[in-house]
């Protein structure tokens, strides 16, 4: 019998997130000059910074390659950012090898088919509630929130609360 997500949360040390459909709502705005823009939720950003401050590893693996996304993520303190990743399992294996991270300590949140192979490898596959059915079917945790609407904050907050690390000290200088 498999474990429930609540039983796995105490062992999580690493969060890996997709971008489009997870950190964003999956909508791409096309400007008149052809630039693609995305919206990100500041509450997700706060949670990412809180997780980093609490000592968690954070990695982003995305098929998209928008440099504005990279800039935003770097501004949050994320250093391991893989953009243009068309075979996400390669980046996952590279990242976990570099930092000697075991899959049983990883939570991965994805929303679509390209995330499937990585989600099969980690301890806690998770998704927003508007993920495609194939991803929902393999997720041990499905957020009540949609992609880009706080699902990252939701899952980070839950893990940090289980581990007693959610806002042990409040810091107003996050943003």
N, C-alpha and C positions, 0 to 999 in steps of 0.2 A: 504494500500500500504506500502511495507517495505521501510526502509531507505536505501540510498546508502552508500557505505563504507565511502565516504567522509564526510557524515553527522555523522557517528558513530566515526570516528577517534578522534574528540576532547574529547570524554568521556573515552578514553582508559587510564587505569592506570596500566594494567597488561598484560604482554606478556607470553603466554605459547607455547612452541615449542616441537614438536616431534624431534627425532634425525635422524634416518635413513630415507633418502629421503627428509629431510628438511635441517638440519644442515650438512648432508652429501649427496652425490649423490646417496646413496642407494647401492653403491658397497661395498662389503666386500672382502678384500684381505685375503687369507689364507696362513700363512707362513708355512714353512716346519715342524715346531713344533706344528702346529695346532692353533696358535694364530690368532685371527681375528683382522684386523686393518681397520681403516676407515680414510678418508681424510676430513678435515674441512677447510672452507674458512676463511682466516684471516680478510677479510672485514666484514664477519658476526660477527667475534669476536670483531672487533672494534665497530660495532654498538651495540652489547650486552653490552659492557663496557660503551659506551656512554649513553645507556638507564638507566643502573644502576646508573651512576653518576647523571643523570637527575632526579632520584627519582622514576623510574618505578620499579614495581615488575616483576621479571623474574622467570619463573618456567620451568623445563624440565620434560616431561613425555614421557618415551620411553620403548618399549617392550624389547629393547636390554639391555645387562648388562655388557658392556665392561668397565673395570675400567680405561682404558686409556681415554675414553670419560669423565668419572667423573673427572679425574684429570685435563683435559683441561678446562672443564666447571668451576671447582673450581678456576683454575688459572685466569679465566676471572672475578671472583667475584660472580658467581652464587652459591647460597647456597641451594636452593630448587631444588633438583635433584632426580627424581624418576626413577630408572632404573629397568628393569625386570617387568614392569607394563603391565600385560596382560589384565586387565580390567581398562582401563584408566579413566573411569568415577569415580571410587573409589578414585584414587589419586587426580583427579580434585576436588572432593567434600571435601576431607580431606584438601587439600591446601587452597581452598577458605574459608572453615570454620575456619581454624587456623588463617588466616589473615583478616577474615571478609570482603572478597572481593565479590562484587556483579557481577553476570554474565554479566550484561550490561556494565561493565567496562573492560571486558576481550576480547583480541584478541588471538585466537588459530590458529596456523599454523600446518596443518598436510597434509599427502599425500596419505594415504591409509585407508582401511576399519576400522582398529582398532581405528582410530581417529574420525570416524563418530559420535559416541554417544556424545563425548565432544563437537564437533563442532556444534551439534544441540542445545547445551545449552548456548553458548556464544553469545555476541553481534556481534562480527566480526570474523566469520569463514573465514580462508584464506588458500591458498595453493600455492605451486610452480606450474609453468606451465606444469610440467610433472607429476603431481598428477594423480591418477586414475580417470576415468570419474565420478564415484559416488561422490568423494570428490569435484571435480570441480563443479559439479551440485549444491552442497549446499554452496559453497564458495561465499561470497559477494565480496571478493577480490582475484584475481588470479594474482600472480606476473608474470612479464615478464621474470623472471629469473627461472632457474631450481633449483631443490634441490641440496644443496652443492655448488651452483654456484652464491650465492649472494642474494637469495630470502629473507633470514632473514634480511640482510642489507636493502634491498629494502623496506620491510614493516615497519621496525623500523624507517628508515629515513623518510618515508612518515608521520608516526604518529607524530614523533618529530617535523618535519617541520610544520605540521598543528598546533601544540601546541606551536610553537615558541621556542622549546628546542633543536633543532639540531645545535650542534656546536656553541652555544652562546659564548663559549670560546674554543679555540683550545688547546689541551694538547698533546704534543709530547711524554709524558711518559706513554702511554697506554700499550705498549708491551715491 
